[in-house]
Amino acid sequence: MENTDSLDNLVAQVQGLSGCTEDLAHLASILKQSEEAISAKGAPRLHIAISLLDPAVHSLGYLFFLDAQSCDPLPKDQAEEFLNTAIHFINVCSKDQIQLAPEKFTMLCKSMKESALQLNSPMRVVLPLHNAILKLQPSPQYLTALHAEFFLVCVLAKCYTSASVVLEEQIFEIDPKKCLITPKDFLLYCYYGGMLCIGLKKFAKALEFFHHAITAPATVLSAIVVESYKKFILVSLIENGQVPSFPKYTPAVSIRYLKTCTQDYLELANSFSTRNISDLQRCVASHEDAFKKDSNLGLVKQVVSSLYKRNIQRLTQTYVTLSLEDIASTVQLASPKDAELYILRMIQEGEIFAVINQKDGMVCFHEDPEQYKTTDITQRLDEKIRQIISLERKVTSMDEHISCDQAYLSRVGRDRSRYDLEDYDLVPQKMFQTS
């Protein structure tokens, strides 16, 4: 048996076996057998070993040594050095090598994130964590345990645009073995993703993320799901003016307890439905402490603002011309000046089409001038059609794969001894084929 107790010998093996793809699996086995020995060497000796390796060429061995160095909490001065080393490693390491030890790579990235937070520098690890996701993913369709970590540092650094590319990725694969994803990682991915979309004012996308968290299979209610539902209520009011019912596939535990945990927010939704600003503001005032405690007061204020906008939009369905004073009085704004500011903002954001006559303080509402026949509209429509076709093919492929999966067929047969007549068309045809 190879002497894995000697750190010098282990460094030599890393240097000798890292150059050939066929030897990397053997090296991974040696390193895993030597984990306790590596950890027992202490930070000074590990630092020397790391200095003898090239992070781009000896990525697998470098990963094991660097991870061992970060097992214990680091003092602030060492955290700075570790952070710099980890960032450089993640940026230059070999994807093929680190995928032989995904658990070590994930742990290292989380240690890097903790060091950045300890130093109050979340911005420093935004790009490295994005690079880490790309190297850990077998393909862009996989969700990893690092997605939630990346989203978190983007939230803390208020670096919302840096997350845009990852937010728009279509995730179809969740493989705990390849990417070490856990239910908590998934829920945090949804929660932080929703928060980033709120920061980007992409409320429809935020609702998707929170919806996934709320409807994720569960047997107990998670605090992450509760917080997701609170934000789901607020964003639903801003985006759609109402809170939808739970879909049928929502876990029973969520349906049973979520409303009990979010009474303050449901009262806000009920007040919103009256379309009365005074009622809504009274509700906000009575629950202000709860909203502030949840760090949702800013979002609640956007809910109030959205009701003003919706009330103004309703006026456009009834009137062609209206004075700023009448608008302010009708929607309960403090002054005609406030009404003018709201209308200008809504015109700029394309929410209404109107012209303000500054001389007499009158507002003239117009129909949407877009004829939807320009080249730009055609290109956007074509892109959406291509996305839908691609998604349809993917869903069909996944459906065929699941329909032929032996574990799925076995479970279906176990749970249901026979199919109802009306369900006949839903039964995979391969179940009726004989060999």
Secondary structure, DSSP 8 states (H G I E B T S, - for coil): ---TT-HHHHHHHHHHHTT-HHHHHHHHHHHHHTHHHHHTT-HHHHHHHHHTS-TTTSHHHHHHHHHHHTSS---HHHHHHHHHHHHHHHHHS-HHHHTTSHHHHHHHHHHHHHHHHHTT-GGGGHHHHHHHHHHH-SSTTB--THHHHHHHHHHHTT--GGGHHHHT----B--HHHH---HHHHHHHHHHHHHHHHHTT-HHHHHHHHHHHHHS--SS--HHHHHHHHHHHHHHHHHHSS-----TTS-HHHHHHHHHHTHHHHHHHHHHHTT-HHHHHHHHHHTHHHHHHTT-HHHHHHHHHHHHHHHHHHHHTT-SEEEHHHHHHHHT-S-HHHHHHHHHHHHHTTS--EEEETTTTEEEE------S-SHHHHHHHHHHHHHHHHHHHHHHHHHHHHHT-HHHHHHHHHH-SS--GGGGGGS-GGGG---
